[in-house]
Amino acid sequence: MQHSLQIMLQITYIRENKEEVLERLAVRNFNHPELIDEVIALDDQRRSTQTKLDSLSAEANAAAKQIGDLMRQGLKDKAENLKAESVAFKEQTKILSEKLALLEVQLQDKIILFPNLPHSSVPAGKTAEDNVVAYEHDEKPVLATNALPHWELAAKYDIIDFELGNTIAGAGFPVYKGKGAKLQRALINFFLDHAEKAGYREIQPPIVVNEASGFGTGQLPDKEGQMYHIGLDSLYLIPTAEVPITNLYRDVIVKEEELPIKNCGYTPCFRREAGSYGAHVRGLNRLHQFDKVEIVQVVHPEKSYQTLEEMSKYVRSLLQALELPYRVLSLCGGDMGFTSAKTYDMEVWCAAQARWLEVSSVSNFESFQSNRLKLRFKGKEGKAQLAHTLNGSALALPRIVASLLENNQTEKGIKIPQALVPYTKFEWID
C-alpha cells in the first residue's frame, strides 16, 4: 500500500521518546522493542540517503550552472567534458532516489504495525476480564421464571425472522418484519433526533469505502480480515459510519474557529465476525449486518478528553431515556481497539439471558487518525497542526432491541418505553 509517511506515530516522536513509547505500548501488551530499534535504524538510513541525495543534487545543479557559464565564455571543450561528468551525477541520483523510495516503503511497513499509544489513565490488562467498571446505572429487572430470550420472543410475535435471513443471505442477516421493522426505524429516528438536538449535523455517507479511507481511520491493515471486500472494485463495506464520516476531512485543513466539528450518521454496518460461534452470538447478539447511528467529532487537542467525557455522558442519556439498565467500562490496554487512545464501553443488561451486552464504544483517537488522514487545523498564528478525532455508537441497534424485548416482556406482550412511543406509534408488541 502506498500511503504518506504522515502516519500515527511520527518518527521523530519515537526517536525522541523511545522509553515512553515502550512503556505506554506495554499497557497494551505490545512488547516488541525490536520493532522500535528497526524503525530508528531504517530512519537513520533514510536520513543518510536523503542527505547524500541532496548533496549530489546540489553538485549537479552547480555543474549545470558552470556548463552554462563555460558555453557563454566560448569554452566548449571544457563544457563538454563537464557534461560527461554530469551523466555520472544523473546515474548516482537515480540510484539514491530508488534506494530512498525503498527505505520509505520499508519504514512505512514497520511503523503501521504500531497501535495507538494508550492514554496514561488507561488501566493495564490483557483481556475484557481486566476492564474496570466505572459506573453502573439502575437495578436489573426481575423477570418471571418463564421469561424468554429475545430470539424466542421474536418468533412468538413474528417480528424478526432469523431463518428467513439465513435462507436469503446466511447466518447473521436477520429479516425484520411488521412491528420489528417499525421498532428499528423508530430507534434510528429517535437516535438521529437526539443527536441533532445535541448539536450534531446529520450526514448520509456512502456505505462502501476505498482502501485509502480504511487506512485513514485505522481499519486497514489492522482489521482487513473482518471487513467485507468487493474484489472487482477493491472497495470495502463499512464496519461503521465512523470510516466515511471521518474521511470527509482527509487531506483537509480546517480553521480553528470551526472546531469542534460534530457529525452524526445512520448507516447499515457490515462485519464478517470471523471465528464467532456459540450461544453468546445467538439471535441479535452478534450479526454480520446491523444498523447503527454514529457520532463523530473533530476537536482541538486540548479539548479531546473533555469531549470524550461529554460523548460518554450523551450516550448514557440515550440509554436512560430508553429505561435500560447499563454500566460503563473503562477498557484496559489489552482490550482496546488498535486505533484508540482511550475507550469507554457501554453495556446494557439483557435480563432473560442474564448477561451484559456491549451497545456502544466511545473512543478518543487523539491524533492517530488525523495523522493518517492529514487532518489539520490552522490557528491564528497560521501554523497547521493535527486535530484530534473521537467517535461513538449512539447507538448500535441489535443489542438495544434484544434488551428492550427481553427486559420489557410481560404477560400482555412487550411494552415499548414511553420515549419511543411517538416514534413507533404503538405502545405494545403483542
C-alpha positions in Angstrom: 0.0 0.0 0.0 1.3 3.4 -1.0 0.5 5.9 1.8 2.1 9.0 3.1 4.6 8.7 5.9 2.4 11.1 7.8 1.1 8.2 9.9 0.2 7.8 13.5 3.5 7.5 15.4 5.7 10.1 13.9 9.3 9.0 13.6 10.7 12.0 15.4 8.4 11.2 18.4 9.5 7.6 18.5 13.2 8.6 18.3 13.0 11.3 21.0 10.7 9.4 23.4 11.7 5.7 22.9 11.4 4.7 26.5 8.0 6.4 27.0 6.7 4.7 23.8 7.8 1.3 25.0 6.2 1.9 28.4 2.9 3.1 27.0 2.7 0.3 24.5 3.4 -2.3 27.3 0.0 -1.3 28.7 -1.4 -2.8 25.5 0.8 -5.9 26.0 2.6 -4.8 22.8 6.1 -5.8 23.7 8.2 -5.6 20.6 11.1 -3.3 21.4 13.0 -4.7 18.4 10.4 -3.0 16.1 11.3 0.4 17.5 15.0 -0.3 17.0 14.3 -1.4 13.5 12.3 1.8 12.8 15.0 4.0 14.1 17.7 2.1 12.1 15.7 2.4 8.9 15.1 6.1 9.6 18.9 6.6 10.1 19.4 5.0 6.7 16.7 7.2 5.2 18.1 10.4 6.6 21.6 9.5 5.4 20.4 8.6 1.9 18.4 11.8 1.8 21.5 13.9 2.8 23.6 12.2 0.1 20.9 12.8 -2.5 20.5 16.5 -1.5 24.3 16.9 -1.7 24.5 15.2 -5.1 21.6 17.3 -6.4 23.4 20.5 -5.3 26.6 19.3 -7.1 24.6 18.6 -10.2 22.9 22.0 -10.2 26.3 23.7 -9.7 27.7 21.7 -12.6 24.8 22.7 -14.8 25.3 26.4 -14.0 29.1 26.0 -14.6 28.4 24.4 -18.0 26.2 27.3 -19.0 28.9 29.8 -17.9 31.6 27.9 -19.9 29.4 27.8 -23.0 28.8 31.6 -22.8 32.6 32.1 -22.4 33.2 30.0 -25.6 34.9 27.2 -23.7 33.0 24.5 -25.5 35.6 21.7 -24.8 35.6 22.2 -21.1 31.8 22.4 -21.2 31.5 19.1 -23.0 33.9 17.4 -20.5 31.8 18.7 -17.6 28.6 17.4 -19.4 30.2 13.9 -19.4 30.7 14.2 -15.7 27.1 15.2 -15.3 26.0 11.9 -16.7 27.5 10.2 -13.7 25.6 12.6 -11.4 22.3 11.5 -13.0 23.1 7.8 -12.6 24.1 8.3 -9.0 21.0 10.4 -8.4 18.8 7.7 -9.8 20.4 5.0 -7.6 20.0 7.1 -4.5 16.3 8.1 -5.3 15.4 4.4 -5.8 17.1 3.5 -2.5 15.3 6.3 -0.7 11.9 5.2 -2.1 12.6 1.6 -0.9 13.6 2.7 2.5 10.4 4.8 2.9 8.3 1.8 1.9 10.2 -0.4 4.4 9.8 2.3 7.1 6.1 2.6 6.4 5.6 -1.2 6.6 7.2 -1.3 10.0 5.6 1.8 11.6 2.0 0.8 10.7 2.4 -2.2 12.9 2.3 0.1 16.0 -1.1 0.6 17.6 -2.0 4.0 19.1 -0.4 4.9 22.4 -2.8 4.5 25.3 -3.6 7.5 27.5 -2.0 7.5 30.9 -5.4 6.8 32.6 -6.0 3.5 30.7 -5.8 0.6 33.1 -3.3 -2.2 32.3 -4.7 -5.6 31.5 -4.8 -8.3 28.9 -8.4 -9.2 28.3 -12.0 -8.0 28.8 -11.8 -9.5 32.3 -9.4 -6.7 33.2 -11.7 -3.9 32.2 -12.8 -1.5 35.0 -16.4 -0.8 35.8 -16.5 3.0 36.0 -20.3 3.4 36.5 -23.5 1.3 36.8 -27.0 2.7 36.4 -30.3 1.3 37.6 -31.3 -2.0 39.0 -31.6 -5.1 36.8 -35.2 -6.1 36.1 -36.5 -9.3 37.7 -38.5 -11.4 35.2 -40.9 -14.2 35.6 -39.4 -17.7 35.6 -40.9 -18.4 32.2 -39.3 -15.3 30.6 -38.0 -15.9 27.1 -34.7 -14.8 25.4 -35.2 -12.3 22.5 -34.9 -14.8 19.7 -37.9 -16.8 21.1 -39.8 -13.5 21.6 -39.0 -12.5 18.0 -40.5 -15.8 16.8 -43.5 -15.6 19.2 -44.6 -12.2 18.0 -43.3 -12.7 14.4 -41.2 -9.6 14.3 -37.7 -10.9 13.4 -37.0 -14.0 11.3 -33.5 -15.4 11.6 -34.2 -18.5 9.5 -35.5 -16.5 6.6 -32.4 -14.3 6.7 -30.3 -17.4 6.7 -32.0 -18.6 3.6 -31.6 -15.2 1.8 -28.0 -14.4 2.8 -26.7 -16.6 5.6 -26.4 -16.6 9.4 -26.2 -13.1 10.9 -28.5 -11.4 8.4 -32.0 -11.3 10.1 -35.2 -10.1 8.4 -37.2 -7.6 10.5 -41.0 -7.8 10.0 -44.0 -5.7 11.0 -43.5 -4.1 14.4 -39.9 -5.4 14.4 -39.2 -3.3 11.3 -41.1 -0.4 12.7 -39.1 -0.6 16.0 -35.8 -0.5 14.0 -37.0 2.6 12.1 -38.2 4.2 15.3 -34.9 3.7 17.1 -32.9 5.2 14.2 -35.1 8.3 14.1 -35.0 8.6 17.9 -31.2 8.5 17.9 -30.9 10.9 15.0 -33.3 13.4 16.5 -31.4 13.3 19.8 -28.1 13.8 18.0 -29.4 16.8 16.2 -30.6 18.3 19.5 -27.1 17.7 20.9 -25.6 19.8 18.0 -24.6 17.0 15.6 -25.0 17.6 11.8 -26.6 14.6 10.1 -24.6 13.0 7.3 -25.7 10.3 4.9 -22.4 8.8 3.7 -21.5 6.0 1.2 -21.6 2.6 2.8 -18.6 1.4 0.8 -15.1 2.9 1.1 -11.9 2.6 -0.8 -8.6 1.4 0.7 -7.3 4.9 1.5 -10.4 5.6 3.6 -9.9 2.3 5.5 -6.3 3.2 6.1 -7.1 6.7 7.2 -9.3 5.7 10.1 -7.1 2.6 11.0 -9.3 -0.3 9.9 -6.7 -1.2 7.3 -4.5 -3.1 7.6 -5.4 -4.0 11.2 -9.0 -5.3 10.6 -8.8 -6.3 6.9 -10.0 -9.8 7.6 -13.1 -8.6 9.4 -14.3 -6.4 6.6 -16.3 -7.5 3.5 -14.2 -6.8 0.4 -15.7 -6.2 -3.0 -12.8 -7.6 -5.0 -13.7 -6.5 -8.5 -13.8 -2.8 -7.5 -11.4 -3.0 -4.5 -14.0 -1.4 -2.2 -15.0 -2.4 1.4 -18.4 -2.5 3.0 -18.2 -0.2 6.0 -17.9 -1.7 9.5 -19.1 1.6 11.0 -20.1 5.1 9.8 -17.0 6.4 11.5 -15.0 5.4 8.5 -16.8 7.5 5.8 -17.7 10.4 8.1 -14.2 10.9 9.5 -12.8 10.6 5.9 -14.8 13.7 5.0 -11.8 15.5 6.3 -9.0 13.6 4.7 -6.3 16.0 3.4 -8.3 18.9 4.8 -7.1 21.9 6.9 -9.9 23.4 8.9 -9.9 26.7 10.7 -9.5 26.6 14.5 -12.7 28.6 15.0 -14.6 25.8 13.1 -13.8 23.3 16.0 -15.4 21.3 17.3 -16.9 19.7 14.2 -19.8 17.4 15.2 -21.3 15.0 12.7 -23.6 12.0 13.0 -25.0 9.5 10.6 -27.1 6.4 10.3 -25.8 3.5 8.2 -26.1 -0.2 7.9 -22.8 -1.7 9.0 -21.1 -4.9 7.9 -18.7 -7.2 9.8 -17.5 -10.6 9.0 -17.1 -11.6 12.7 -14.9 -14.5 11.7 -14.4 -17.0 14.4 -17.6 -16.0 16.4 -19.5 -19.1 17.4 -21.5 -20.4 20.3 -24.5 -19.5 22.5 -23.2 -15.9 23.1 -23.8 -15.0 19.5 -27.4 -16.2 19.2 -30.1 -14.1 17.8 -29.2 -10.4 17.7 -26.1 -10.7 20.0 -23.7 -10.7 17.0 -24.6 -10.0 13.4 -22.9 -9.6 10.1 -25.2 -6.7 9.1 -26.8 -4.3 11.5 -28.0 -0.7 11.8 -26.2 2.0 13.8 -26.2 5.7 14.4 -22.6 7.0 14.9 -21.4 10.3 16.3 -18.1 11.7 15.2 -16.2 14.8 16.4 -13.1 16.6 15.2 -11.7 18.8 18.1 -8.8 20.8 19.4 -6.2 18.6 21.1 -6.7 20.4 24.3 -10.4 19.6 24.4 -10.4 16.0 23.4 -10.6 14.3 26.8 -13.3 16.7 28.0 -15.1 15.8 24.8 -14.7 12.1 25.5 -16.5 12.5 28.8 -19.2 14.6 27.2 -19.8 12.0 24.5 -19.9 9.2 27.1 -22.5 11.2 29.1 -24.6 11.8 25.9 -24.7 8.0 25.1 -25.7 7.3 28.7 -28.6 9.8 28.4 -29.9 7.8 25.5 -29.9 4.5 27.5 -31.6 6.3 30.4 -34.3 7.6 28.0 -34.9 4.0 26.9 -35.1 2.9 30.5 -32.3 0.3 30.1 -30.0 -0.7 33.0 -26.5 -0.1 31.9 -22.9 0.1 33.0 -19.8 1.9 31.8 -16.5 0.1 31.4 -13.1 1.8 31.1 -11.3 -0.6 28.7 -7.9 -1.9 29.7 -5.0 -1.6 27.3 -5.3 -5.2 26.1 -9.0 -4.9 25.2 -8.8 -1.5 23.4 -9.0 -1.2 19.6 -5.9 -0.7 17.6 -6.6 3.0 16.9 -7.9 4.1 20.3 -6.0 6.1 23.0 -8.9 5.6 25.5 -12.3 3.9 25.2 -15.4 3.6 27.3 -17.8 0.7 26.5 -21.5 1.0 27.5 -23.2 -2.3 28.2 -26.9 -3.0 28.8 -28.3 -5.7 30.9 -30.2 -8.3 28.9 -32.5 -9.8 31.6 -33.6 -13.1 30.1 -30.0 -14.0 29.1 -28.8 -12.6 32.4 -25.8 -11.0 30.8 -24.3 -7.7 29.9 -24.2 -6.8 26.2 -22.0 -4.1 24.7 -24.1 -1.5 22.8 -21.6 1.4 22.4 -17.9 2.2 22.3 -16.9 5.9 22.8 -13.2 6.4 21.9 -10.6 9.2 21.7 -8.1 8.5 19.0 -6.1 11.7 19.7 -4.0 12.3 16.6 -3.8 8.7 15.4 -6.4 9.0 12.7 -5.7 12.7 11.8 -2.1 11.8 11.3 -3.0 9.2 8.7 -5.7 11.4 7.2 -3.6 14.6 7.2 -6.5 16.2 9.0 -5.2 19.5 10.4 -6.4 22.8 11.7 -4.9 26.2 11.5 -4.9 28.7 14.3 -4.4 32.5 14.4 -0.7 32.0 14.2 -1.1 30.3 10.9 0.6 27.1 11.8 -1.2 23.9 10.9 -1.3 21.1 13.5 -3.1 17.8 13.8 -6.6 17.8 15.2 -8.0 15.1 17.5 -10.8 12.8 16.4 -13.4 10.9 18.5 -16.4 8.7 17.7 -19.1 6.7 19.5 -22.0 4.4 18.8 -25.2 6.3 19.6 -26.4 3.7 19.3 -26.0 0.2 17.7 -29.5 -1.3 17.3 -29.3 -5.1 17.6 -28.5 -5.4 21.3 -30.6 -2.4 22.2 -33.5 -4.3 20.5 -32.6 -7.5 22.3 -32.6 -5.8 25.7 -35.8 -3.9 25.0 -37.6 -7.2 24.1 -36.2 -9.2 27.0 -36.4 -6.6 29.7 -39.9 -5.3 28.9 -41.7 -8.7 28.3 -45.0 -9.1 30.2 -48.0 -11.4 30.2 -49.7 -8.9 27.9 -46.8 -8.5 25.5 -43.7 -6.3 25.1 -44.1 -2.8 26.4 -42.4 0.0 24.4 -40.5 2.6 26.5 -42.5 5.8 26.7 -39.8 7.9 24.9 -40.1 5.6 21.9 -43.9 5.6 21.5 -44.0 8.9 19.5 -41.7 7.1 17.0 -43.2 3.6 17.0 -46.8 4.9 17.1 -47.7 1.8 19.2 -47.2 1.0 22.9 -47.1 -2.7 22.8 -45.8 -5.6 20.7 -48.5 -8.2 21.2 
